[in-house]
Amino acid sequence: MSGNARVLTGLLERRALEAAFGELAEITETDRQAQQAAEIARHGDAALPVFVALLDTADPQLRGGLGQVARQLDRNQIVATLRGVAQSSSSTAQARLTALTILDRFLKEPVDEALLTGLGDADAVARQSLSELTYAMANDPSSVIEYLNQLAEQPPEVVGMILAALPQMPPDPHLVTLLRMFAQGANPRVARNALDQLSRIRTVDAAMALASLALTLPPHLAPLAERGLRKLRLSGVPAPLPTEIQWHVLLSPVDGTGAQLAWFIGTPVNDGRHRLLSILIRDPEGIVACSGSPDTSDVELPTLPALGQMYTVPQPSDAPPITLLRVPFEVGCQAVQEALAWHWDTGTVPPVEYRLLNPLIWMNGQPAQESSVAVEGAACTPYQTAALLDHPAFASWYWQAPGPIHIAQRLGPRHDPAARTARIAELARAHFGPGIVASYQRRLRRMSSWLSLAAQPEAAALAAAAAAGLAAGPPDTSPFLLRLIGIGLDIAFISGFGRADLRHSTAKE
């Protein structure tokens, strides 16, 4: 091919690429955008000059498309190209910002000090980052989760830059959400900064954020949220009007791992939309998972039982169904706040999904009244409390540490009952320290409340007695704990040897 022909071919390819990038900037559907980016990336090196020329853009839609293309080009080459643009004094400030955004958001490359120094305007980077966030949240509010996950991988000073840039941004409810999530993070200094900024934003959105934070922050921060809310009200910001909501709260029993599931289903009066929040609690970790939506359709909701009635959720394959009990809204809120207290005691924070979604239940402020179901322990023997483990609600309660199968194999399928009894006592002493015993006491008290609400007063009283009995002596003297371990060994024996091998291995606990 002659030189002129090569030049002509190159020009035609460049024009085709420019048209392809122009089409990319107009696509809003994620799948179509990724497909178009893949078509562009097939041009390889030829796409780079057009790609670089388009970095000088303030259009978030085009930046997103460029990020999709960058993901599909040769990684080493595109990273080097973008770093070069970010550091070059001949690049415009806008091109540098776009290059840094793609490196950080799409390629997960660290924005190190050298790149920021090359940019020369760190505040501009932060403002650009926040503009990207508000654009993304307008299409998908949960995109703030990815944003925070990326921030967690950056040096601490990057979060400081973001906080410093926030007051310079135009008012935006999505930035209020970001501040609300900062206030619930692990860094106390960042949390206080976020609360202070929220108290200066004279909008109803900021007031609503502070109202919900007052109920979900630890004791050393909640008063700051309350103070900030009072400050806004004194400055003329109207108090958020409470939304009248009909609540259905479904609560599972505590299972053998200490886990309890709470479903909050709220239907605002005169509004067909439903808010749904699912929170998984596990003792002693606290809130371990959360999901939900502020706008759930009727077809997505279960058939809701009456107060005090059960609802069964089928599970896939051979897993047993989940039983849920309809309880008062205040009871569900109390279960969540108890789990939050475990986070405060251990210095941990709830999952980021909970930090985003919790206003679904806290937005109206404190529940109308605190609800506590106190059950007195029954007058029974310790061995009667051990029999509680035969109750269907305790079907999953057994010692579930990783050791039982190994211990069962060492004992053998036809072991001496005395050896088994001695081994169980040894396991109680070794594995049930004060923290574990305290956790089981809390679990039993929660089960006592659940059984009481389920109109099973005898079982509720036995659970309360079992909780009290755990404090009566060392773990190896507790019939409840010894039987809990024994059931775990039985399951391990069945898993390791089968039922036929166990016919001669009956044991007294």
Buried (B, 14 or more C-beta within 10 A) or exposed (E): EEEEEEEEEEEEBBEBBEEBBEBBBEBEEEEEBBEBBEBBBEBEEBBBEBBBEBBBBEEBBBBBBBBBBBBBBEEEEBBEBBBEBBBEEEBEBBBBBBBBBBBBBBBEBEBEEEBBEBBEEBEBBBBBBBBBBBBBBEEEBBBBBBBBEBBEEBEEEBBBBBBBBBEEBEEBBBBBBBBBBBBBBEEEEBBBBBBBBBBEBEBBBBBBBBBBBBBBBBEEBBEBBBBBBEBBEEEEBEEBEEEEBEBBBBBBBBBBEBBBBBBBBBBEEEEEEBBBBBBBBBBBBBBBBBEBBBEBEEEEBEEBBEEEEEBEEEEEEEEEEBBBBBBBBBBBBBBBBBBBEBBBEEEEBBBBBBBBBBBBBBBBBEBEEEBEBEBEBBEBEBEBBBBBBEBEBBBEBBBBEEBBBEBBEEBBBEBEEEEBBEBBBEBBEEBBEEEBBBBBBBBBBBBBBBBBBBEBEEBBBBBBBBBBBBEEEEBBEBBBBBBBBBBBBBBBBBEBBEEEBBEEBEBEB
